[in-house]
Amino acid sequence: AQTVTQSQPEMSVQEAETVTLSCTYDTSESDYYLFWYKQPPSRQMILVIRQEAYKQQNATENRFSVNFQKAAKSFSLKISDSQLGDAAMYFCAYRTTQGGSEKLVFGKGTKLTVNP
Amino acid sequence: DVKVTQSSRYLVKRTGEKVFLECVQDMDHENMFWYRQDPGLGLRLIYFSYDVKMKEKGDIPEGYSVSREKKERFSLILESASTNQTSMYLCASSRRSGGTQYFGPGTRLTVL
């Protein structure tokens, strides 16, 4: 079974600085999807970024980018120019492409604090 | 924009009560999901449905059941609520294949 590990329960960053959140996963599959979701305090979980494993190019969405290392099974999220609104729980998630399963496997999350 | 709504943001119930949590999505998505979120454990899948009247167990289905009579609506049922079911419950939906899951705002359930 696939597992997702986020080794940093909490992280902090100064406003305008850059922070990287770590995520590793375990799978024997060659094709899959990886996601980063953001859950602000008392607010809805939203998708930050998505990566298809067959794409070698790292996904980017404005200030958010990933470092996808397929051989190392690593999928870290970099937040540049951190803003107060980036403070949230961040969850890394894995989804298989096999067997029609749409199930997401989540890590336990990293709480990001942004200091003014 | 995709909209996933949940019937209540906060709910307080007594042990032994039957509890219904409802989720509605407006994007004609085939797949719908119920997760439970607990501190330090992340999100765990309870049940999911890939079509009307179809359901599959997730990782922690014990003590829960689901109902999907209409495509847009997916209900989570706690037949006899227990204190260990106190948690945040999140609903999500996605299109049939390869779709991103979109989440509702969550229902924080407290069972006394």
Interface residues (C-beta under 8 A of the other chain):
Chain A: P9 Y33 F35 Y37 R43 Q44 M45 I46 L47 R50 F91 T97 G100 E102 K103 L104 F106 G107 K108 G109
Chain B: N31 F33 G40 L41 G42 L43 R44 L45 F48 Y50 G58 L90 S94 S97 G98 G99 T100 Q101 Y102 F103 G104 P105 G106
